[in-house]
């Protein structure tokens, strides 16, 4: 199969062979940049910023990813908004598009998956897979150790509790936790006045 047709299938939810030699050769170029990024010192901030903009489809101003960072395609199909922060060991299974909005926070050891495989053992043995895009909207916070599965959308302002496995869409303005992840409660005006339960927020942080 021609490389262009394979790429089309990668981004359409169709089954395709992820073991194609031409596809792997192109993927390796992205992984070389990822290796370079992970090899930079923490003080080489400017070099990291330049490389992030090369690695990703889009990478907004004020964003940063701690190392080590892992990604199947080094961020090639990932679109990230402004003021993004990801802590250590972010893993992106970015075989198709991941869309991440502005002001998104990601805690350590989070995995976001677009790639998956058919149930058929014979197809899996041949290296067949398919991909479904993931969307994380503005102002989302994803807690440590969470896993976001293919095809999921997380609505703006929502929080995903630590250790959650997100198998279905999460609406906007909620706290959701668990495996599978479920809505625990809505985010309300009270959350602008109190934190840690009943502790009053006294600073305006302007």
N, C-alpha and C positions, 0 to 999 in steps of 0.2 A: 504494500500500500504506500502511496506517495506521502511524503512528510506533511504536506499541507493538509491532506485529508485526515491524517492522524491528529494533527493539531485541532482541526475542526471538531473531531469527535471528542477530544479532551475537554472542550468547552461547551459541549452540547448535551451532556448527560448520557451519551451513547457508550456502548462497550468498545474498547480498543485494546491493542497490545502495547503495554507500557515497556516491553522489552525490545522494541525496535531499535536497531543499532544507530540510525540517524538521529532519532529522538534522544537517545542516551548521550550521544556526542554533543548535542546542543545543550542538554541539561548539565553536562560536565562543565561547560563554560561558566554557567551561573554558579555552580558549586565551587569553582575556583575563586570567584569573587567573595563568596561566603567564607571560604577558608581564610582569605586575606583579611576580611573584616574581623574574624575571630582572633586573628594573630596580632592585631593592633593593640598597643598599650592603652590603658585607661586615659592617659594624658594626651593621646593623639586624637583629640575630639574632632578637630577640623577635618582630618583625613577620614574619620569615620562618617562624618556628615556628607562628604563628597561621595564616598562609596555607597552609602545608603541610597542616595538619589540615583546612582547608576544601577543598583541591584533591583530596586522596586519599580513597579509600573508607575506609582506615584508615592511620594514621601513628603508630607507637609512640613512646614517650618516649625521649629521648636520640638521636633520629635527625637527620640533616642531609644535604642535597644541595647540593654546590657548583654555582655558576652558571658558564657557561650550562648549563641543563638543558632537554631537549627531550622532548615527549611529544604524541602525536596527540590525546589527550583530557586532557592536563594532569594525569594521575594519577587520573582519576575512577573507574577500575575497578581500581585497584591497592591491594593490601592489604600493608602493611609492618609488621614487628614492631619490637621494641625495639632501641636501640643500632645503628641502621643508618647506614652512611656510604657515600656515593657521591661520587667525585671528579669533576673537570670533564668536561663533554660526555657525561653519561649521556643515552641516547636510549631512550625507551620507546614502542614501537609498541603502545599500550595500547587497542586496539579491543575487547578483551574482558579478562577477569580475568588479572592477574599477582599471584601470591602470593609474598611474600618474608618469610622468617622473621626470628628474632632474631639479632643480632650478625653480620649479613652485611656484607661489605666489597666495594665495587665500585671498581675502578681507573679511570683516565681512558679516555674514548672507547669505552665499552661500549654495545652495542645489544642490547636485549631485544625480540623481535618476537612479537606474537600474530597480527597481520594478514598475510594472504597472498592469492594470487590463483589462479584456475584456469589450467591450461595453455592452454585454448582461447583463441586470439587474439580471436575475435569476442566472447566474454564479457568479456575484459579491456578491450576497446575500449568496452564499455558501462558500465564502472565497477563490475563485479561482483567481490566478494571474499568471503572467509570467514575466520574467526578460530578459533584454538585456544589455550587458556590455557597459561600457563607457571608453573611452581612452582620456587622456589629455597628450599630448606629451611635450618634454623638453621645458623649458623657457617660458611657458605660464603664463599669468597673467589674473586672473578672477576677475572682478570688483565686488564691494559690491552689495549684493542683487540679484545676478544672479542665474538663475536656469538652470541646464544642464539636459536635458531629456534623457530617456533610448535610448541606441543604438548609441549615438553621439560620434564622434571623433573630437577633436580639434587639429589642426596641430601645429607643433613646432613654437615657437617664437610669436605666435599670442596673441592678447589682446581681451578679452571679456569685453565690456563696462558695467558699473554699471547698474543694473536693467534689464539686457538682459534675454530673455528666449530662450535658444538654443535648437531648435527643429530638426536641421539637421547638418551634418558635416560642420566644418569650416576649410578652407584650412590653410596651413602654411603661416607665414609672413604677416598677415593682422591684421587690427583693425576692429572688428565686433561689432555691437551694435543693440539694439532694441528688440522688441517683435512682431513677431519672429525675432531672431537675423540674421542680414544680414551684408555682408562685406561693410565697409565704405570706406576703402582705403588699399593699400599695405604699409608695413613697408619698407622703402628705406634707402639708404646710408645717406640721409639728416638727418634721425633720429639719426645718430651717431654724428651729428654736432650741432643740435638744439633741444631744448625742449620748451614746452609751446609756440609753434608756431615759433617765430623768436628769442628766447633767446639762445645765443650761449653757448655751453657746454665748459667751460674753463679748468676744472680739468680732469686729466686722471684717477683718483681714483685707482692707482696702490697700 
